Amino acid sequence: MGGRVAAALSGDAAVVGVVALAPWWPAGTGIGLRQGCLLRVVHGTVDRWTDPDLSQAAVERARRSGLDAEWIGVEGAGHFMLRRPSLWHRLAADAVSEIAMVSQSAEKTTEAKAGERR
């Protein structure tokens, strides 16, 4: 449910990206991300709690709607991130770092444009 909550909160402009770990996005439902918000999903490929195929399909729908979205499968991992925890940690940390860097870059561009107008 955390991924869905994070996506719902993305309506706030302060939220620049969502990293969802093994999210539950039922077939045919929208993710609810606003345009401009980045999405990174990490999901175990043998998850029996939430369906990795459904989260991958949700990421594809997000891409088709114009969002910057990526699905990353953790081969052989289930839902609870107990198998290969260091890999889960690294993938999540990398996604957060990427989103932070993109956000900083966008802020600098906005500040530079504002400075040009003065």
ZIQUI-V778692 format. One record per pair of residues at least 12 apart in sequence whose C-alpha atoms are under 6 Angstrom apart, sorted by sequence separation. I is the first residue (numbers start at 1). J is the second residue. If there is no record, write none. Layout:
i=[I/I]
j=[J/J]
This chain:
i=[56/3/3/17/21/16/17/18/19/20/21/22/17/19/21/10/11/8/7/7/24/45/40/44/45/25/38/39/40/41/42/43/44/45/46/42/43/45/46/47/45/46/47/44/44/17]
j=[71/20/23/37/41/37/38/39/40/41/42/43/39/41/43/33/34/32/32/33/50/73/69/73/74/55/68/69/70/71/72/73/74/75/76/73/74/76/77/78/77/78/79/77/78/99]
